[in-house]
Amino acid sequence: MNINFGSCSPVSTVDDYGHSSCVVFFRGCNLKCWYCHNKSYISGEDFIDTNVVKEIIYSSSKVVSSVTFSGGEPLLQVDALSELIDYAHSLGLDVCLYTSGNNPQELKQIAERVDRCYVDFKLEDAMIDEEDNMYLRHVMRSLSILDDAHVETMVTCVVFDVDPTTIFAVQDIQAFIGDVPLTVVQGIAYGRQPLTLSEMQITFEHCMIRTKEDGVVINE
């Protein structure tokens, strides 16, 4: 089987929080977030055999405890993803998945074999290619699927401002997701000054905060 491949980080300590992980980036996404930190993986083609990716995972397996599947959007290639999930488990490794939450039907196919999942909740209409209410329905369904499969789930959202619109949006997400942990992520984009940890701590309560400089900080 082939995979439309982005890249691979053999060892990472930041992608699967609290775990050392081999990170596999899938190419292709059905959202077009203007701030995407993997913008080069949104489109294009670079097909390789999944056995090549398995060799990378195997080489990392002695020094990591998990494999993280990110992108792009891994669920757009659910057959290749499913094969690599089974391979990771065959090596005794956990599986961590990053997704936008926009593909619940595909998520349902593999959810019971995922150990941890990060759902990246999009804040602005301009970041997505479809009606906002459809995206919210997809995220709601995805969170329900993960809950039914007893997957350890975390929600993330990227912020660039501490204006009232952003504050209310984050509060709405917190109300929407209930008891699911939320991490507010410092947005990094060309031409925009990133928020500081102190600014984010003052503004966003009862969540975790992730910045480039300080990593993940619990903000009670």
C-alpha positions in Angstrom: 0.0 0.0 0.0 1.1 3.6 -0.7 1.0 6.7 1.5 1.0 10.3 0.4 3.9 11.1 2.6 4.9 14.4 4.2 7.9 13.6 6.4 8.9 11.8 9.6 10.6 12.9 12.8 12.2 9.7 14.2 12.2 11.0 17.8 10.1 13.8 19.3 9.4 14.8 22.9 6.8 17.5 22.2 4.2 15.9 19.9 2.7 13.3 22.2 2.7 15.1 25.5 4.6 13.1 28.2 5.9 10.5 25.8 8.8 10.1 23.4 7.4 9.5 19.9 8.1 8.8 16.3 6.1 11.3 14.3 4.7 10.4 10.8 3.3 13.4 8.9 0.7 12.6 6.2 0.4 14.9 3.2 -3.0 16.3 2.2 -5.7 18.2 4.2 -9.3 19.2 3.5 -9.0 22.4 5.6 -6.9 25.4 4.5 -5.8 27.0 7.8 -3.8 30.2 6.9 -1.5 29.7 9.9 -0.7 26.0 9.4 2.8 25.2 10.6 2.9 22.3 8.1 1.6 24.4 5.1 3.8 22.5 2.7 1.8 19.3 3.5 -1.6 20.7 2.8 -1.5 19.7 -0.8 0.9 18.0 -3.3 1.9 14.4 -3.8 4.8 12.2 -2.7 3.6 8.6 -2.7 5.8 6.0 -1.1 5.3 2.4 0.1 4.0 2.1 3.6 6.9 -0.4 4.2 9.3 2.5 4.0 7.4 4.2 6.8 7.4 1.0 8.8 11.2 0.8 8.5 11.4 4.3 10.0 9.1 3.3 12.8 11.0 0.2 13.5 14.3 2.1 13.7 12.8 4.4 16.3 11.0 1.7 18.3 13.9 1.1 20.7 14.0 4.8 21.9 10.3 5.8 21.7 7.1 4.7 23.4 4.6 5.8 20.8 4.0 6.7 17.2 2.2 10.0 16.4 0.3 10.3 13.2 -0.1 14.0 12.1 -0.3 16.0 8.9 -1.9 17.3 7.0 -4.9 15.2 8.0 -4.1 11.5 8.5 -7.7 10.4 8.3 -7.9 11.3 4.6 -5.7 8.2 4.1 -7.5 6.0 6.6 -6.4 2.7 4.9 -2.7 3.5 5.1 -3.2 4.9 8.6 -5.0 1.7 9.7 -2.1 -0.4 8.4 0.5 1.7 10.2 -1.5 1.7 13.5 -1.5 -2.1 13.5 2.2 -2.1 12.8 2.9 0.3 15.6 0.9 -1.8 18.1 2.7 -5.0 16.8 6.0 -3.3 18.1 4.4 -2.6 21.5 4.1 1.1 20.8 1.1 3.4 21.7 -0.6 5.3 19.0 -1.3 9.1 19.1 -3.4 10.8 16.4 -3.7 14.5 15.5 -6.9 15.5 13.6 -9.0 18.5 12.9 -12.1 16.5 14.0 -13.5 17.1 10.5 -13.7 13.5 9.4 -15.8 11.5 11.9 -16.7 8.6 9.5 -13.0 7.8 9.0 -12.2 8.3 12.7 -14.8 5.7 13.6 -13.0 3.1 11.6 -9.8 3.3 13.7 -10.8 5.0 17.0 -10.7 1.8 19.1 -7.1 1.3 18.1 -5.9 4.8 19.1 -4.5 5.4 22.6 -4.5 9.2 22.6 -6.0 11.8 20.2 -5.5 15.6 19.9 -8.4 17.3 18.2 -7.3 20.7 16.8 -10.4 22.9 17.1 -10.5 25.7 14.5 -11.5 29.2 15.8 -12.1 31.2 12.6 -14.5 30.7 9.7 -11.7 31.7 7.3 -9.7 28.6 8.3 -12.1 26.0 7.0 -13.5 25.2 3.5 -17.1 24.5 4.6 -20.0 25.9 6.6 -19.1 26.5 10.2 -22.1 24.7 11.5 -21.0 21.5 9.6 -17.6 21.7 11.0 -19.0 21.9 14.6 -21.2 18.9 13.9 -18.2 17.0 12.7 -16.2 17.9 15.8 -19.1 17.0 18.1 -19.4 13.6 16.4 -15.7 13.0 16.5 -15.5 13.7 20.2 -18.5 11.3 20.8 -16.7 8.6 18.8 -13.5 9.0 20.8 -15.5 9.0 24.1 -17.3 5.8 23.1 -13.9 4.2 22.2 -12.4 5.3 25.6 -9.6 7.2 23.9 -7.6 9.6 26.0 -8.6 12.9 24.2 -7.3 16.4 24.3 -8.5 19.5 22.4 -6.2 22.2 21.2 -6.9 25.6 19.7 -4.4 28.1 18.3 -4.8 31.7 19.3 -3.1 34.9 18.0 -4.9 37.6 20.0 -6.4 38.3 23.4 -9.3 40.4 22.1 -12.9 39.8 23.2 -13.7 37.8 20.1 -10.9 35.3 20.8 -11.7 35.1 24.5 -15.4 34.4 23.9 -14.5 31.8 21.3 -12.2 29.9 23.7 -14.8 30.1 26.4 -17.3 28.7 23.9 -15.0 25.8 23.2 -14.5 25.1 26.9 -18.3 24.9 27.3 -18.7 22.8 24.1 -16.1 20.1 25.1 -17.1 19.8 28.7 -14.6 17.7 30.7 -12.2 17.1 27.8 -8.9 18.9 28.6 -8.1 22.0 26.5 -4.7 23.3 25.5 -4.5 26.8 24.1 -1.6 27.0 21.7 0.5 30.1 21.0 0.0 31.0 17.3 3.2 31.6 15.3 2.7 33.4 12.0 4.9 35.6 9.8 4.4 39.3 10.5 2.5 38.7 13.7 3.9 39.1 17.2 3.1 36.0 19.2 1.4 36.2 22.5 3.6 35.8 25.6 3.0 33.1 28.2 2.0 35.7 30.8 -0.6 37.2 28.4 -2.1 33.8 27.8 -2.1 32.9 31.5 -4.0 36.0 32.4 -6.5 35.6 29.6 -7.2 31.9 29.3 -8.2 30.1 32.5 -8.6 26.5 33.5 -6.7 25.0 30.6 -3.2 24.1 29.6 -1.1 26.7 27.6 1.6 25.8 25.1 4.1 28.3 23.9 7.2 27.8 21.8 9.4 29.2 24.6 8.0 27.5 27.6 6.3 24.3 26.3 3.1 23.2 28.1 2.1 24.9 31.3 -1.0 24.1 33.4 -3.1 27.2 34.0 -5.5 26.8 36.8 
